[in-house]
């Protein structure tokens, strides 16, 4: 399974996205920040041989949005956890019977105090919603827009009061862990300098001054079936890079 914030499906399409997609040959591909309604996806992106395609789009054009391609059959698809968040196209929940997948583009809280409050409420609603799945395997991937620990960003002290590393945001990831979810990358790797997002404006990627804000969290019952978790920081085309897990 692969997750990637592509920072615009139409932009990444011009950077050989379909070639990359076919080369990785994943069973499930989740992307965030599509910035497009379904009709705006290039036809050969929506229809890739062997895959089922679903997307959720924001009412606002050119904003937010998530999409999933899957080789695996599924039965239930939801695009919301609470009506408050329906209009931003941030969630796809797919029931694959063996497990439930959430592909989520979490809000960014930097624009204003109101957006920070919105982000925290989004986390709260998700955590409450997840409580109904106590006896099921759940996988939650996406751009969480939050670095959990100091190890997860290059300059933690300088960013302690900025949205993305504020205590109240980090505590929400800790609540997710308390609920029984495991950060798959940290399960295998405890090293510094592993990031998934770099600021375009400061050319931070060339200096690896980044943040790890893209995750696969899985319910603890699935940990024995988790084989690997990786960051693919050599993949270019977005200010984020893909992350992946091998499971089952």
KOLZASE-194853 format. One record per residue (C-alpha): residue number from 0; residue in three letters; chain; x negated, y, z negated. Coordinates in steps of 0.5 Angstrom, whole numbers. Example, Ala and Ser with C-alpha at 12.3 -4.5 7.8 and 13.67 -1.06 7.14 Angstrom:
# KOLZASE-194853
i,aa,ch,x,y,z
0,ala,A,-25,-9,-16 .
1,ser,A,-27,-2,-14 .
//
This chain:
# KOLZASE-194853
i,aa,ch,x,y,z
0,unk,A,0,0,0 .
1,unk,A,-3,7,2 .
2,unk,A,0,14,-1 .
3,unk,A,-3,20,3 .
4,unk,A,-1,28,2 .
5,unk,A,-2,29,9 .
6,unk,A,0,37,9 .
7,unk,A,5,37,15 .
8,unk,A,6,31,19 .
9,unk,A,6,35,25 .
10,unk,A,-1,38,24 .
11,unk,A,-4,31,22 .
12,unk,A,0,28,28 .
13,unk,A,-5,32,32 .
14,unk,A,-11,29,28 .
15,unk,A,-10,22,31 .
16,unk,A,-5,20,25 .
17,unk,A,-2,14,29 .
18,unk,A,-9,11,31 .
19,unk,A,-11,12,23 .
20,unk,A,-4,9,21 .
21,unk,A,-5,3,26 .
22,unk,A,-12,2,24 .
23,unk,A,-11,1,17 .
24,unk,A,-5,-4,18 .
25,unk,A,-2,-3,11 .
26,unk,A,4,-7,9 .
27,unk,A,7,0,6 .
28,unk,A,5,7,8 .
29,unk,A,8,13,4 .
30,unk,A,7,20,6 .
31,unk,A,8,27,2 .
32,unk,A,9,34,4 .
33,unk,A,11,32,11 .
34,unk,A,14,39,12 .
35,unk,A,19,37,17 .
36,unk,A,26,34,18 .
37,unk,A,27,27,21 .
38,unk,A,29,30,28 .
39,unk,A,22,34,28 .
40,unk,A,18,28,27 .
41,unk,A,14,26,33 .
42,unk,A,18,20,36 .
43,unk,A,12,15,36 .
44,unk,A,11,17,29 .
45,unk,A,18,15,27 .
46,unk,A,18,8,31 .
47,unk,A,12,4,30 .
48,unk,A,12,-3,32 .
49,unk,A,13,-8,26 .
50,unk,A,15,-2,21 .
51,unk,A,22,0,18 .
52,unk,A,22,8,17 .
53,unk,A,25,13,12 .
54,unk,A,24,20,10 .
55,unk,A,27,25,6 .
56,unk,A,27,32,8 .
57,unk,A,28,39,4 .
58,unk,A,34,43,6 .
59,unk,A,29,49,7 .
60,unk,A,25,48,14 .
61,unk,A,18,47,14 .
62,unk,A,17,45,6 .
63,unk,A,16,39,2 .
64,unk,A,19,32,4 .
65,unk,A,17,25,4 .
66,unk,A,17,19,8 .
67,unk,A,16,11,8 .
68,unk,A,14,6,13 .
69,unk,A,15,-1,11 .
70,unk,A,14,-8,14 .
71,unk,A,17,-11,8 .
72,unk,A,25,-12,8 .
73,unk,A,29,-8,3 .
74,unk,A,36,-7,1 .
75,unk,A,37,0,-3 .
76,unk,A,34,7,-1 .
77,unk,A,36,13,-6 .
78,unk,A,33,20,-4 .
79,unk,A,34,23,-11 .
80,unk,A,34,22,-19 .
81,unk,A,39,28,-21 .
82,unk,A,43,32,-17 .
83,unk,A,38,38,-19 .
84,unk,A,33,36,-15 .
85,unk,A,36,33,-8 .
86,unk,A,35,39,-4 .
87,unk,A,27,39,-4 .
88,unk,A,26,32,-1 .
89,unk,A,21,30,-6 .
90,unk,A,24,23,-7 .
91,unk,A,24,16,-4 .
92,unk,A,26,10,-8 .
93,unk,A,26,3,-5 .
94,unk,A,28,-3,-8 .
95,unk,A,25,-9,-5 .
96,unk,A,28,-14,-9 .
97,unk,A,21,-16,-12 .
98,unk,A,19,-9,-14 .
99,unk,A,22,-2,-14 .
100,unk,A,18,3,-10 .
101,unk,A,18,11,-12 .
102,unk,A,15,15,-7 .
103,unk,A,14,22,-10 .
104,unk,A,12,29,-8 .
105,unk,A,12,32,-15 .
106,unk,A,13,40,-15 .
107,unk,A,7,45,-16 .
108,unk,A,8,49,-22 .
109,unk,A,3,55,-20 .
110,unk,A,8,60,-16 .
111,unk,A,11,62,-22 .
112,unk,A,13,60,-29 .
113,unk,A,20,58,-27 .
114,unk,A,17,53,-22 .
115,unk,A,13,51,-28 .
116,unk,A,19,49,-32 .
117,unk,A,22,46,-26 .
118,unk,A,16,42,-25 .
119,unk,A,16,40,-33 .
120,unk,A,24,38,-32 .
121,unk,A,22,34,-26 .
122,unk,A,18,30,-30 .
123,unk,A,23,29,-36 .
124,unk,A,28,27,-31 .
125,unk,A,24,22,-28 .
126,unk,A,21,19,-34 .
127,unk,A,29,18,-37 .
128,unk,A,31,15,-30 .
129,unk,A,25,10,-31 .
130,unk,A,28,7,-37 .
131,unk,A,33,3,-34 .
132,unk,A,28,-1,-30 .
133,unk,A,25,-5,-36 .
134,unk,A,25,-12,-33 .
135,unk,A,23,-10,-26 .
136,unk,A,16,-9,-23 .
137,unk,A,16,-1,-21 .
138,unk,A,11,2,-17 .
139,unk,A,10,10,-17 .
140,unk,A,6,13,-12 .
141,unk,A,5,20,-9 .
142,unk,A,2,27,-10 .
143,unk,A,3,28,-18 .
144,unk,A,0,35,-18 .
145,unk,A,-3,34,-24 .
146,unk,A,-10,32,-27 .
147,unk,A,-9,27,-33 .
148,unk,A,-16,28,-36 .
149,unk,A,-22,32,-36 .
150,unk,A,-25,26,-32 .
151,unk,A,-20,28,-26 .
152,unk,A,-23,34,-24 .
153,unk,A,-29,38,-23 .
154,unk,A,-28,44,-27 .
155,unk,A,-23,42,-33 .
156,unk,A,-25,48,-38 .
157,unk,A,-24,53,-32 .
158,unk,A,-17,50,-31 .
159,unk,A,-15,49,-38 .
160,unk,A,-10,54,-37 .
161,unk,A,-8,53,-30 .
162,unk,A,-2,49,-27 .
163,unk,A,-4,42,-25 .
164,unk,A,-8,41,-32 .
165,unk,A,-4,45,-37 .
166,unk,A,-3,41,-43 .
167,unk,A,5,41,-42 .
168,unk,A,4,38,-35 .
169,unk,A,-2,33,-38 .
170,unk,A,3,30,-43 .
171,unk,A,8,28,-38 .
172,unk,A,3,23,-35 .
173,unk,A,2,21,-42 .
174,unk,A,9,20,-43 .
175,unk,A,9,15,-37 .
176,unk,A,3,11,-40 .
177,unk,A,7,11,-46 .
178,unk,A,13,8,-42 .
179,unk,A,9,2,-40 .
180,unk,A,6,5,-34 .
181,unk,A,-2,4,-32 .
182,unk,A,-6,9,-27 .
183,unk,A,-9,3,-22 .
184,unk,A,-15,7,-20 .
185,unk,A,-17,8,-28 .
186,unk,A,-16,1,-29 .
187,unk,A,-22,-1,-25 .
188,unk,A,-26,6,-25 .
189,unk,A,-28,10,-30 .
190,unk,A,-33,14,-27 .
191,unk,A,-33,22,-25 .
192,unk,A,-33,25,-19 .
193,unk,A,-27,21,-16 .
194,unk,A,-22,26,-13 .
195,unk,A,-16,26,-8 .
196,unk,A,-15,34,-7 .
197,unk,A,-20,39,-5 .
198,unk,A,-18,47,-4 .
199,unk,A,-19,49,3 .
200,unk,A,-20,56,2 .
201,unk,A,-26,55,-2 .
202,unk,A,-29,49,2 .
203,unk,A,-29,45,-4 .
204,unk,A,-29,38,0 .
205,unk,A,-36,39,2 .
206,unk,A,-38,40,-5 .
207,unk,A,-34,35,-8 .
208,unk,A,-31,40,-13 .
209,unk,A,-24,37,-13 .
210,unk,A,-18,34,-17 .
211,unk,A,-15,27,-18 .
212,unk,A,-8,28,-17 .
213,unk,A,-6,23,-12 .
214,unk,A,-4,16,-16 .
215,unk,A,-1,9,-16 .
216,unk,A,2,8,-23 .
217,unk,A,5,1,-24 .
218,unk,A,9,-2,-29 .
219,unk,A,5,-6,-34 .
220,unk,A,8,-13,-32 .
221,unk,A,5,-12,-25 .
222,unk,A,-2,-11,-28 .
223,unk,A,-4,-19,-27 .
224,unk,A,-2,-18,-19 .
225,unk,A,-6,-12,-18 .
226,unk,A,-12,-14,-14 .
227,unk,A,-15,-7,-12 .
228,unk,A,-14,1,-13 .
229,unk,A,-18,5,-8 .
230,unk,A,-19,13,-6 .
231,unk,A,-21,14,1 .
232,unk,A,-25,20,1 .
233,unk,A,-28,19,8 .
234,unk,A,-21,20,11 .
235,unk,A,-20,27,14 .
236,unk,A,-14,31,16 .
237,unk,A,-11,34,10 .
238,unk,A,-13,37,4 .
239,unk,A,-12,31,0 .
240,unk,A,-14,24,2 .
241,unk,A,-11,17,2 .
242,unk,A,-10,13,-4 .
243,unk,A,-9,5,-4 .
244,unk,A,-7,-1,-8 .
245,unk,A,-8,-8,-6 .
246,unk,A,-2,-12,-10 .
247,unk,A,1,-19,-10 .
//
